[in-house]
Amino acid sequence: MNPSRRFWFFIFFLASGFCGLVAEVVWLRLAMAQFGVVTPLVSTVLSVFMAGLAIGSWQGGRLAARAAAWPRLSPIRLYACAEIAIGLSALVVPALFSVGRMLLLRAGEGVAWGSLRYHLASGGWIAIALLPFCMCMGATFPLALAALRDGSGSSGERPFGHLYAANVLGACCGTFFSAFVLIEIFGFGGTLRIAAAVNVAVALGALLVEATSSTVSAASERADAVAASPAAAPVIGRDATLLMAMLFTTGLASMAMEVVWIRQFTPYAGTAVYAFATILTVYLAGTFIGARFHRKGTLRAPDILWSVAGVAALVPLGAADPRILSRIVEPAQVFGGYTFAAVVRVSLGLFPICAAVGYLTPMLIDRFSTGDAVRAGRAYAMNVVGCILGPLLASFVLLPGLGERGSIAALAAPLFAIALITAARWTAPMAAIAVGILLVGVTRDFSTVFPSPRVRRDYEATVIASDARGVKQLLVNGIGITTLTPITKFMVHMPLAYLDAPPTNVLVICFGMGTSFRSALSWNVSTTAAELVPSVPKLFGFYHADAAQLLASPQAHVVIDDGRRFLERAGDTFDLITVDPPPPVEAAGSGLLYSREFYTAARRRLRHGGILQQWFPGGEPIIAAAVTRSIVESFPYVRMFPSIEGWGYHYFASDAPIVERSAAELASRLPPRAAADLTEWFDGITVPQLMERLLAQEITPDRFLASAPQTPALVDDRPINEYFLLRRAFSR
C-alpha cells in the first residue's frame, strides 16, 4: 500500500471525525430548540445519527465493490463526494428543522397533541433531515478502506484500526474545541459552517491525492485491486457470528454506559456544557488510546482484554463514590462548572473502560474484515447497531429500573460473559469477576450522603428528596434545584395582583417543589404546570402536606413535557406564565428558557394584558444584560423587582402597560386563600408589608443593560449564559 496515501487518509479521517462530532453536537442543540428538550427527542437524534452510520457503512462497502466496474468512479472519488454531501448539511439541516417545526405547529394548532403523536411526527421529520447526511458519514469508512487497497489487494496491516484511531482522535478534538472554543465565538450556526468548510477541504484533498498518486490510476487496476484476495482468509461460520455479537456488545455497552456516566458524575461535574464536554472528551480520548495501541499491535494476548474490560466497566462505581476523593482540596470553582477533583473523578472512572473498548472494537473489525471493504462495512454497521440500542436501553429500561449502580453492573455482565467464552483458561475471567463483585459490594452511590432520602428514577433523571437538618431539598441528578422559599410564592401572587382583570388561566413552567403551582391554585384558577422530569411532581407530597388534595382539584393540571415545547403547542392563552428555570443560570440548555425566541413564543400565548414572570437568579453582568435585552426586545413593557430574600430578580413583562399599584392595593386584590398562602412562612408580617418590600426595591431594566451596553440579546444560536469559558478566562 502507498504509505503516502495511508498518511493522508489518517489526516482526512482526523478532520472528518472532528466535523462529525461537531455536527452531532450542533444538530442535537438545533433539534432541542425546535422540537423540545426531552429524552425521547435526544434519543431520536442520536438513534437517527447512529442508524445513518450503520446504513451508510453497510451500503458503502457494497458501493466500493461496485465502483471497480465504473470507469469514472473510484472509491476515493466516491469518498470525496460523501464528504461534500456532509458539508452541505450545514445549510440543509437547520433549514429543514425550521420548516419541520413550523409544519408541526400548524398541524397541531388548536389541537391537544398527544406526546406519542408529537414524538412520532418530530422523530420522522428529524430522520428525513439527518439520515442522508449520516449515511454519507457511515459510508466514508468502507470507501476509504477500498481507496487504501493497492494493486495487490493489500490495504496494510490493521487498516480499519488505522482509520478508526484517526476518526476517534478527530471526534475528541471536535468535542473539545466545539464546546470550549468555537460555539462561544461563532455560535451554533457559525460552528456548523466551519465544520462544513473542513468537510469540503477534505474532499478536495482526497481528489488531489488521487490525482498525484500513481498507485491506482486506471479502471483496470482498480478492478484488480478490488477483486484481489485479502491478505488473510476471512472469518466465516460460528467464529464470524461470535465476532459480530462481540461488536454489537461493545457498541451497546459503551454507549449505554455513557448515558449512565452523565448521571453518575453530574453531582461532581455540574450541569454546565463543559462538564458534559469533559465526560465526552475523556470517553473519546480513552477510545483513541486503545485504538492506537491496537494499531501498533502492542498487546500480545488481546483476548484477556475482555476480563480487563469487565473490571474496568465497574471502575466508575468507585470514582463516583462520594466517600472517595472527598478529601481532595478543591480549588475555587472557576468557569462556573467543575473543579479539578471532578475532572480527576471523571478521568479515573472512564479512561480504563474506554481504552479497553477502543482496542477491542477495531481489533474485532479487522479480524472480521481482513481489510475487505464490504466486510468492514458490515462489521462496523453491527457495532453501530449496538450504539443505537445502548442509549435507549440505558434511558428507558436500566436507569429507571436499576439506577446508576445497577445499570453499570448489568452492562458489565456481558463483558465478563465474553471473557469466559473466549478465554483458553478461566483463571483470568474468574479473578476479574471476583474483583468486580468486590467493587460492587464496597462502593456506594451519591444518594447515601443524605439521611433517609426519597429517590425516584425515570428516563429523564434521578431525583432525590431530602430533609437534612430540617431543611427540605430537591435534587435532580445530584444538583440542588430549590428549597421551600417564599420567592416562589411571589412568582405567582405579585404578577396576578397586577392584572387588570381577575385571572382564569395560569401556566407554571418548571414544577420544582410545587410551591408556585400551589400558590396559583390558591386563586381558584385553572393552573397548568409543565415539568420535564416525571419524578419531580411525584414528590409534591414530600414538601406540601396538602399535595394530594390539590392534585385532585379539577383546576390542577400537571403536564410532563419540555416547558418551551408545551408553550408553543398549547392551544390556550394564559393570564400569567411564570418561569423558574433550573439553576444555575449557566446550566446546559437553560438558554432555551431565557432566549428571545422563547419570549416571542411566550408572548403569543399570553392574553392581551397578561404577564410573563421570569425568574433570574443573578449572574455576571454580561449574562444579566443579555437576558434583560432579550426580554425588553420581546415585550414593550417590562418591570423588575429584587426578590423578597435579597437575591435574584423577578421580571414582569407584558404587551400592555403594567399599571402602578400601591402595596395596599396589590394586597387587596389577593383572594383570602392566596393571602394566607403568601404569608404562610412569615410570622407577624402582613400582605401589604410584604408587597411594600418588593415595591420599595424596584429597579429598571436599564440598570442591567448599562452594565454591559454592547451585549446583544440572548438568542438560541448564541446562548452566552452557557458558553462563557473564554470570556471569563480572558476578561482581564
C-alpha positions in Angstrom: 0.0 0.0 0.0 1.2 3.5 -0.8 2.5 4.9 2.6 1.7 8.5 1.4 -1.9 7.6 0.8 -2.2 5.9 4.2 -0.8 9.0 5.8 -3.2 11.3 4.0 -6.2 9.2 4.9 -5.2 9.4 8.5 -5.4 13.2 8.2 -8.7 13.0 6.3 -10.3 10.9 9.0 -8.9 13.1 11.7 -10.6 16.0 10.1 -13.8 14.2 9.3 -14.0 12.8 12.8 -13.8 16.4 14.0 -16.6 17.5 11.7 -18.8 14.6 12.5 -18.7 15.2 16.2 -19.3 19.0 15.7 -22.2 18.2 13.5 -23.7 15.8 16.0 -23.4 18.3 18.9 -24.9 21.2 16.9 -27.7 19.1 15.3 -28.7 17.9 18.8 -28.9 21.5 20.1 -30.8 22.7 17.0 -33.3 19.9 17.4 -33.8 20.7 21.1 -34.5 24.3 20.2 -37.1 23.4 17.5 -38.7 20.2 18.9 -38.1 20.2 22.7 -35.6 19.3 25.4 -36.9 15.8 26.2 -35.1 12.4 26.4 -37.2 10.9 23.6 -36.1 13.7 21.3 -32.5 13.4 22.3 -32.7 9.6 21.8 -34.3 10.1 18.4 -31.5 12.4 17.2 -28.8 10.0 18.5 -30.6 7.0 17.1 -31.0 8.6 13.6 -27.3 9.6 13.7 -26.2 6.1 14.5 -28.7 4.4 12.2 -27.4 6.5 9.3 -23.8 5.5 10.2 -24.9 1.8 10.2 -26.8 2.0 6.9 -24.0 4.1 5.3 -21.3 1.7 6.4 -23.2 -1.3 5.2 -24.1 0.1 1.8 -20.8 1.9 1.4 -18.9 -1.4 1.4 -21.2 -2.6 -1.4 -20.8 0.7 -3.3 -17.0 0.4 -3.0 -17.1 -3.1 -4.5 -19.2 -2.0 -7.4 -17.1 1.1 -8.1 -14.5 -1.2 -9.8 -16.8 -1.6 -12.8 -17.4 2.2 -13.2 -14.6 3.8 -15.2 -15.2 7.3 -13.9 -15.8 6.5 -10.2 -13.0 5.3 -8.0 -13.6 4.7 -4.2 -11.6 7.8 -3.5 -13.8 9.9 -5.7 -16.9 8.5 -4.0 -15.3 9.3 -0.7 -14.8 12.9 -1.8 -18.5 13.1 -2.9 -19.6 11.8 0.5 -17.5 14.5 2.3 -19.0 17.2 0.1 -22.5 16.0 0.8 -21.8 16.0 4.6 -20.6 19.6 4.2 -23.9 20.6 2.6 -25.7 19.6 5.7 -24.6 22.9 7.3 -27.1 24.6 5.1 -29.8 22.0 4.7 -30.3 20.6 8.2 -31.0 23.9 10.0 -33.5 24.9 7.3 -35.3 21.5 7.4 -35.5 21.7 11.2 -37.1 25.1 11.0 -39.6 24.0 8.3 -40.4 20.9 10.3 -41.2 22.9 13.4 -43.5 25.3 11.6 -45.3 22.4 9.9 -45.8 20.6 13.2 -47.1 23.8 14.9 -49.6 24.4 12.2 -50.7 20.8 12.2 -51.3 20.9 16.0 -52.7 24.4 16.2 -55.8 24.3 18.4 -55.4 20.6 18.9 -54.0 19.0 22.1 -51.4 16.8 20.5 -50.6 13.7 22.5 -46.9 13.2 23.4 -46.6 10.0 21.4 -48.1 11.6 18.3 -45.8 14.6 18.5 -42.7 12.4 19.2 -43.5 10.2 16.1 -44.1 13.3 13.9 -41.0 15.1 15.1 -38.9 12.0 15.0 -40.0 11.3 11.4 -39.0 14.8 10.4 -35.7 14.6 12.1 -35.0 11.3 10.3 -35.8 13.0 6.9 -33.4 15.9 7.8 -30.5 13.9 9.1 -30.5 10.4 7.7 -29.0 11.1 4.2 -26.0 13.0 5.7 -25.4 10.4 8.4 -25.4 7.7 5.8 -22.7 9.6 3.9 -20.7 9.7 7.2 -21.0 6.0 7.6 -20.0 5.3 4.0 -16.7 7.0 4.4 -15.2 4.1 6.3 -15.6 1.4 3.7 -14.9 3.8 0.8 -11.6 4.8 2.4 -10.7 1.2 3.1 -11.3 0.5 -0.6 -9.2 3.5 -1.6 -6.3 2.3 0.6 -6.1 -1.0 -1.2 -3.2 -1.1 -3.7 -2.8 -3.2 -6.8 -2.1 -6.4 -4.9 -5.2 -6.0 -2.9 -3.4 -5.1 0.3 -4.5 -2.2 2.4 -1.8 -2.5 5.0 -1.8 -4.0 8.5 -4.9 -3.3 10.6 -6.4 -0.8 8.1 -9.7 -0.3 9.9 -7.8 0.4 13.2 -5.7 3.0 11.3 -8.8 4.9 10.2 -10.7 4.3 13.4 -7.9 5.8 15.6 -7.8 8.9 13.4 -11.6 9.3 13.4 -11.8 9.0 17.2 -9.0 11.4 17.7 -10.7 13.9 15.4 -14.0 13.4 17.3 -12.2 14.1 20.6 -10.8 17.3 19.2 -14.2 18.2 17.8 -15.8 17.7 21.3 -13.2 19.9 23.0 -12.9 22.7 20.5 -16.6 23.0 19.8 -17.6 23.2 23.4 -14.6 25.1 24.8 -13.9 27.5 21.9 -15.9 27.5 18.7 -19.5 27.8 19.8 -18.8 30.7 22.2 -17.1 32.6 19.4 -19.2 31.7 16.4 -22.4 30.4 17.7 -24.0 27.1 16.6 -24.6 28.1 13.1 -21.1 29.5 12.6 -19.5 26.4 14.1 -21.5 24.2 11.8 -20.4 26.2 8.8 -16.7 25.9 9.9 -17.2 22.1 10.0 -18.7 22.2 6.6 -15.7 24.1 5.2 -13.4 21.4 6.7 -15.5 18.6 5.0 -15.1 20.3 1.6 -11.4 20.7 2.2 -11.1 17.0 3.0 -12.9 16.2 -0.3 -10.6 18.4 -2.3 -7.6 16.9 -0.5 -8.8 13.4 -1.4 -9.2 14.3 -5.0 -5.7 15.9 -5.1 -4.2 12.7 -3.5 -5.8 10.6 -6.2 -4.6 13.0 -9.0 -1.0 12.8 -7.7 -0.9 9.2 -6.8 0.5 6.6 -9.2 -0.7 3.6 -7.2 -4.1 3.1 -8.8 -4.7 5.2 -11.9 -6.6 3.1 -14.4 -10.0 1.5 -14.1 -8.5 -2.0 -14.8 -6.1 -1.6 -11.9 -9.0 -0.6 -9.7 -10.8 -3.7 -10.7 -7.8 -5.9 -10.0 -7.4 -4.2 -6.6 -11.0 -4.8 -5.5 -11.1 -8.4 -6.8 -7.8 -9.4 -5.3 -7.7 -11.7 -2.4 -7.3 -10.1 1.1 -4.1 -10.6 3.0 -5.8 -13.1 5.3 -8.6 -15.6 4.9 -11.9 -14.1 6.0 -13.5 -15.3 9.2 -16.7 -17.4 8.5 -19.2 -19.6 10.2 -19.5 -19.7 14.0 -16.4 -17.5 14.5 -17.9 -14.8 12.3 -21.2 -14.9 14.2 -19.3 -14.6 17.5 -17.2 -11.7 16.3 -20.4 -9.8 15.2 -22.0 -10.5 18.5 -18.9 -9.1 20.3 -19.0 -6.0 18.1 -22.7 -5.5 18.9 -21.9 -5.8 22.6 -19.0 -3.3 22.6 -21.2 -0.7 20.8 -24.2 -1.3 23.1 -22.3 -1.4 26.4 -20.1 1.7 25.7 -23.0 4.0 24.5 -25.3 2.8 27.3 -22.6 3.4 29.9 -22.1 6.9 28.5 -25.7 7.7 29.4 -25.2 6.3 32.9 -21.9 8.1 33.4 -23.6 11.5 32.8 -26.0 10.8 35.7 -23.2 9.4 37.9 -20.8 12.3 37.6 -23.2 15.2 37.4 -23.2 15.7 41.2 -19.5 16.3 41.0 -19.0 17.8 37.5 -22.1 20.0 37.5 -24.6 20.8 34.7 -22.5 23.3 32.6 -21.9 22.3 29.0 -18.2 22.0 29.9 -19.0 19.2 32.3 -20.7 17.1 29.6 -17.9 18.0 27.2 -15.3 16.8 29.7 -17.1 13.4 30.0 -17.3 13.0 26.2 -13.7 14.2 25.7 -12.3 11.7 28.3 -14.5 9.0 26.6 -13.1 9.7 23.2 -9.5 10.2 24.4 -9.5 6.8 26.1 -11.0 5.2 23.0 -8.3 6.8 20.9 -5.5 5.5 23.2 -7.0 2.0 23.0 -7.3 2.2 19.2 -3.7 3.5 19.0 -2.4 0.5 20.9 -4.3 -1.8 18.6 -2.8 -0.1 15.6 0.7 -0.7 17.0 -0.2 -4.3 17.9 1.5 -4.0 21.2 -0.8 -6.4 23.2 0.4 -10.0 22.8 -2.7 -11.6 24.3 -5.6 -9.2 23.3 -8.3 -11.6 24.4 -7.5 -11.0 28.0 -8.9 -7.5 27.4 -12.4 -8.9 27.9 -11.6 -9.7 31.5 -9.9 -6.3 31.9 -12.9 -4.6 30.2 -15.3 -6.2 32.7 -13.5 -4.9 35.7 -12.9 -1.5 34.0 -16.6 -1.1 33.4 -17.1 -1.2 37.2 -14.4 1.3 38.0 -16.9 4.3 37.7 -18.7 2.9 40.7 -15.6 3.7 42.8 -14.9 7.0 41.0 -18.5 8.2 41.7 -18.5 7.0 45.3 -18.9 10.2 47.4 -16.5 8.8 50.1 -13.6 8.6 47.6 -11.6 11.7 46.7 -13.8 13.6 49.1 -10.7 14.9 51.0 -9.0 16.4 47.9 -8.6 20.1 48.5 -10.6 21.5 45.6 -9.7 25.0 44.3 -12.4 27.6 44.0 -14.9 26.8 41.3 -14.0 28.7 38.2 -15.6 28.8 34.8 -19.0 28.1 36.6 -18.7 24.4 36.1 -16.5 21.9 37.7 -13.4 21.6 39.8 -10.1 19.8 39.4 -11.4 17.0 41.7 -14.4 16.4 39.3 -12.1 16.1 36.3 -10.0 13.6 38.3 -13.1 11.6 39.1 -14.3 11.5 35.5 -10.8 10.6 34.1 -10.1 7.8 36.6 -13.6 6.4 36.2 -13.9 6.4 32.4 -10.5 6.1 30.9 -9.9 2.4 31.7 -13.1 1.1 30.1 -12.9 3.5 27.2 -9.3 2.4 26.4 -10.3 -1.3 26.5 -13.3 -0.8 24.2 -11.1 1.4 21.9 -8.8 -1.5 21.5 -11.4 -4.2 21.2 -13.7 -2.6 18.5 -11.1 -2.1 15.7 -9.4 -5.4 16.6 -12.7 -7.2 16.1 -13.5 -5.4 12.8 -10.0 -6.0 11.4 -10.3 -9.7 12.4 -13.7 -10.0 10.7 -12.9 -8.0 7.6 -9.1 -8.7 7.0 -9.0 -5.5 5.0 -12.0 -6.1 2.8 -14.2 -3.0 2.5 -17.5 -4.9 2.2 -16.9 -7.0 5.3 -15.6 -4.0 7.2 -18.7 -2.1 6.4 -20.9 -4.9 7.7 -18.9 -5.3 10.9 -18.9 -1.5 11.6 -22.6 -1.4 10.9 -23.2 -4.1 13.6 -21.2 -2.2 16.1 -23.2 0.9 15.3 -26.5 -1.0 15.8 -25.3 -1.7 19.3 -24.6 2.0 19.7 -28.2 2.8 18.6 -29.8 0.5 21.1 -27.4 1.2 24.0 -28.7 4.7 24.9 -32.3 3.6 24.5 -31.7 0.6 26.8 -30.0 2.7 29.4 -32.5 5.6 29.4 -35.8 3.7 29.3 -35.0 0.4 30.9 -31.9 0.2 33.0 -31.7 3.6 34.8 -35.4 3.7 35.7 -35.4 0.1 36.9 -31.9 -0.5 38.3 -30.4 3.0 39.0 -26.9 4.0 38.2 -25.1 1.3 40.1 -27.4 -1.5 38.9 -27.1 -0.3 35.3 -23.3 -0.3 35.3 -23.3 -3.9 36.8 -25.8 -5.1 34.2 -23.7 -3.6 31.3 -20.5 -5.1 32.7 -22.1 -8.6 32.8 -21.9 -9.3 29.0 -18.2 -8.4 29.1 -17.5 -10.9 31.7 -19.5 -13.5 29.8 -17.5 -12.9 26.6 -14.3 -13.2 28.7 -15.4 -16.7 29.9 -16.4 -17.8 26.3 -13.1 -16.6 24.7 -10.6 -17.5 27.4 -8.4 -20.6 27.0 -8.4 -20.8 30.8 -10.9 -19.4 33.2 -8.3 -18.2 35.7 -8.3 -14.6 34.4 -12.1 -14.3 33.9 -12.9 -15.7 37.3 -10.4 -13.4 39.0 -11.9 -10.5 37.2 -15.4 -11.5 38.3 -14.2 -11.7 41.9 -12.7 -8.2 41.6 -16.0 -7.0 40.0 -18.1 -8.4 42.8 -15.8 -6.7 45.4 -16.2 -3.3 43.6 -20.0 -3.6 43.5 -20.1 -4.6 47.2 -17.9 -1.9 48.7 -18.9 1.2 46.7 -21.9 3.5 47.4 -23.8 6.0 45.2 -24.3 9.7 45.7 -27.7 9.4 47.4 -26.2 7.8 50.5 -24.8 11.2 51.7 -28.4 12.1 52.6 -30.2 10.7 55.6 -33.3 8.7 54.6 -33.6 10.2 51.1 -36.6 9.5 48.9 -35.1 8.6 45.5 -37.2 8.4 42.3 -35.7 7.5 38.9 -37.1 7.8 35.4 -35.9 8.2 31.8 -35.0 11.9 32.4 -33.2 12.0 35.7 -32.6 10.7 39.2 -34.5 12.8 41.7 -33.7 13.0 45.4 -36.0 14.5 48.1 -34.1 15.1 51.4 -34.9 16.6 54.7 -31.4 17.2 56.1 -31.4 19.0 59.5 -34.9 20.3 58.9 -34.1 21.8 55.5 -36.0 20.2 52.7 -34.1 19.9 49.4 -34.9 18.8 45.9 -32.0 17.5 43.8 -32.1 16.4 40.2 -29.1 14.2 39.2 -27.4 15.4 42.5 -27.8 19.1 41.7 -29.8 21.2 44.2 -32.8 22.7 42.4 -34.7 24.6 45.0 -35.8 24.8 48.7 -39.0 25.9 50.3 -38.7 29.6 49.7 -41.3 32.4 49.6 -39.6 33.7 46.4 -41.6 31.0 44.5 -44.8 32.3 46.0 -44.1 35.9 44.8 -43.6 34.5 41.3 -47.3 34.0 41.2 -49.1 36.3 43.7 -47.5 39.6 42.8 -48.0 39.4 39.0 -51.5 38.1 39.4 -52.3 41.1 41.7 -51.1 43.4 38.9 -53.5 42.1 36.3 -56.3 44.4 35.1 -58.9 41.7 35.4 -59.4 38.6 37.6 -57.2 35.7 36.2 -58.7 32.5 34.8 -55.7 30.6 33.5 -52.1 30.2 34.7 -49.1 28.3 33.3 -46.2 27.3 35.6 -43.1 26.3 33.7 -40.8 24.1 35.9 -42.7 22.4 38.8 -39.9 22.2 41.3 -41.3 21.5 44.8 -44.7 22.7 43.5 -44.8 25.9 45.6 -45.7 28.2 42.7 -48.2 25.6 41.4 -49.8 25.5 44.9 -49.9 29.3 45.1 -51.6 29.6 41.7 -54.3 27.2 42.8 -55.0 29.3 45.9 -56.5 31.8 43.4 -59.0 29.2 42.4 -58.0 29.4 38.7 -57.1 26.7 36.1 -53.4 26.0 36.7 -51.2 24.0 34.4 -47.6 23.0 35.4 -45.2 21.8 32.7 -42.4 19.8 34.1 -39.6 18.0 32.2 -38.8 15.3 34.8 -41.7 12.8 35.5 -40.4 12.0 39.0 -40.4 15.6 40.3 -44.2 16.1 40.6 -44.4 12.6 42.3 -42.5 14.1 45.3 -45.0 17.0 45.7 -46.4 15.5 48.8 -43.0 15.3 50.5 -42.8 19.1 50.5 -46.5 20.1 51.0 -49.0 18.2 53.1 -52.0 19.2 51.0 -50.5 18.0 47.7 -52.9 15.1 47.2 -55.9 17.4 47.8 -54.6 20.0 45.4 -53.8 17.5 42.6 -57.3 16.1 42.9 -58.8 19.5 42.1 -60.3 19.9 38.6 -58.3 23.1 38.4 -55.0 21.4 38.6 -53.2 20.0 35.6 -49.6 18.6 35.5 -48.1 18.0 32.1 -44.8 16.1 31.7 -43.2 17.9 28.8 -40.5 20.4 28.0 -41.9 23.8 29.1 -41.0 25.7 25.9 -42.3 23.0 23.6 -45.6 22.8 25.6 -45.9 26.5 25.4 -45.5 26.6 21.7 -48.0 23.7 21.2 -50.6 24.8 23.7 -53.9 25.9 22.3 -54.8 28.1 25.2 -53.8 31.6 26.2 -52.8 32.5 29.8 -53.2 35.4 32.1 -49.9 34.5 33.7 -46.9 32.5 32.5 -44.4 32.1 35.3 -41.0 30.6 34.6 -38.4 29.4 37.0 -35.5 27.8 35.0 -33.4 25.2 36.9 -30.3 26.6 38.4 -27.6 27.6 37.8 -28.1 30.2 35.1 -25.1 28.6 33.3 -26.8 25.1 33.2 -26.7 23.4 29.8 -29.9 24.0 27.9 -31.1 26.8 30.2 -30.6 29.4 27.5 -33.6 28.0 25.7 -35.7 29.4 28.6 -34.0 32.8 28.5 -33.7 33.5 24.8 -35.5 36.0 22.6 -37.2 33.1 20.7 -38.6 31.8 23.9 -40.1 35.2 24.9 -41.6 35.5 21.4 -43.4 32.2 21.9 -44.5 33.2 25.4 -45.9 36.5 24.2 -48.1 34.6 21.6 -49.6 32.6 24.5 -50.4 35.5 26.8 -53.8 37.1 26.6 -53.7 40.8 26.0 -52.6 42.4 29.2 -51.3 39.1 30.6 -47.9 39.0 32.4 -44.9 36.8 31.9 -42.9 36.4 35.2 -39.3 35.4 34.6 -37.1 34.4 37.5 -33.4 35.3 37.1 -31.2 34.1 40.0 -28.4 36.6 39.1 -25.1 36.2 37.3 -22.3 38.1 35.7 -23.1 41.5 34.1 -22.9 40.2 30.6 -25.4 37.4 31.2 -27.7 39.7 33.1 -27.6 42.2 30.3 -28.2 39.5 27.6 -31.2 38.1 29.5 -32.6 41.6 30.1 -32.2 42.7 26.5 -33.9 39.5 25.2 -36.9 40.4 27.3 -37.1 44.1 26.6 -36.8 43.4 22.8 -39.7 41.0 23.1 -42.1 42.9 25.3 -42.9 46.7 25.2 -43.4 46.8 29.0 -41.0 45.3 31.5 -40.6 45.9 35.3 -38.0 44.4 37.6 -38.1 43.6 41.3 -35.3 42.1 43.5 -36.6 39.1 45.4 -38.0 39.1 49.0 -34.8 37.4 50.2 -32.5 39.9 48.6 -31.0 37.8 45.8 -32.3 37.1 42.3 -34.8 39.2 40.3 -38.4 39.0 39.1 -39.0 40.3 35.6 -42.7 41.2 34.8 -43.2 41.6 31.1 -46.4 42.3 29.2 -47.8 43.7 25.9 -49.8 46.3 27.8 -48.7 48.7 30.5 -48.3 47.2 34.0 -50.3 49.7 36.0 -48.8 51.3 39.0 -50.4 50.0 42.2 -49.7 50.6 45.8 -48.8 47.9 48.3 -52.2 48.1 49.9 -54.0 47.9 46.5 -52.0 44.9 45.5 -52.7 43.2 48.8 -56.5 43.9 48.5 -56.6 42.1 45.1 -55.4 38.8 46.6 -58.3 36.3 47.5 -58.2 35.2 51.1 -56.7 31.8 50.3 -54.0 33.5 48.3 -53.2 36.0 51.1 -52.9 33.1 53.6 -50.6 31.3 51.2 -48.3 34.3 50.8 -47.9 34.9 54.5 -47.7 31.1 55.4 -44.0 31.2 56.1 -43.9 34.7 57.7 -44.7 35.4 61.4 -46.5 38.6 62.1 -46.0 40.2 58.7 -49.0 41.3 56.6 -49.5 41.1 52.9 -49.2 44.9 52.4 -45.9 44.8 54.2 -44.6 42.1 52.0 -45.7 43.9 48.9 -44.1 47.1 50.1 -40.8 45.3 50.5 -40.7 44.5 46.8 -42.1 47.8 45.6 -39.5 49.8 47.5 -36.7 47.9 45.7 -37.9 48.1 42.1 -35.2 48.7 39.6 -35.3 49.5 35.9 -34.0 47.1 33.2 -31.7 50.0 32.1 -29.6 49.2 35.1 -28.6 45.8 33.8 -28.4 47.0 30.2 -25.9 49.8 31.2 -23.7 47.3 33.0 -22.8 45.7 29.6 -24.1 48.0 26.9 -22.6 46.2 24.0 -24.0 42.8 24.9 -26.5 41.5 22.4 -29.8 39.8 23.3 -29.5 36.1 24.3 -30.7 34.0 21.3 -30.9 30.3 20.6 -27.9 30.4 18.3 -25.6 32.1 20.9 -26.6 31.3 24.5 -23.9 33.3 26.2 -25.0 32.2 29.6 -24.0 28.6 28.7 -20.8 29.3 26.8 -18.5 31.6 28.8 -15.1 30.0 29.4 -13.1 32.2 27.0 -14.9 35.3 28.2 -14.1 34.6 31.8 -10.6 33.3 31.2 -9.5 36.4 29.2 -11.8 39.1 30.6 -8.9 40.8 32.4 
